[in-house]
Amino acid sequence: MKYLLLAPVLICFALFTAWPLVTVVQYSMLKTDFISSSFVGFDNFIHTFTDPVFMRSWLNSFGYTIFMAGVAPLIALVISLTVFTLPKRWHDISRIIFWVPSLAAGIIIAQTWRWIYHAQGPINWLFGKLGFESIRFSHKAIQLFRPSLLWLFSHRLEHLP
């Protein structure tokens, strides 16, 4: 009876993990022209791993992974420690230089959504084309959150190293 509780998980595993994995292994050992297929065994793997373009792309991916997982965090750490040791004036300027690009993306996204929900925005335009009345979306909800967001950002920026 206690193994009955495992049935949903095992069914999901079989359907969404085990069956696709077995199917991919079967398909990888076939040569197909989308009309007929024939079994070739490991010839596809041998061809792939002896292809210089594939090996070059694999090495590029490996190098990129090593850089992003190992070198990039070290560069970020060095920059952070350097900024931390700067005088107060340069410390504030460096904060602006590093934070403005990340804030700009959020501002652009927020303005885009504001335009989408505007009274003459694309949603109301589409409603008008479909014969519905335009909806006056309330921006008051967004205005309620502005003071708390400003406090959050100013509080977070004050306590950054």
Secondary structure by P-SEA (a helix, b strand, c coil): cccccaaaaaaaaaaccaaaaaaaaaaaaccccccbbbbbcaaaaaaaaacaaaaaaaaaaaaaaaaaaccaaaaaaaaaaaaaaccaaaaaaaaaaacaaaaaaaaaaaaaaaaaaccccaaaaaaaaaccccccccaaaaaaaaaaaaaaaaaaaaacc
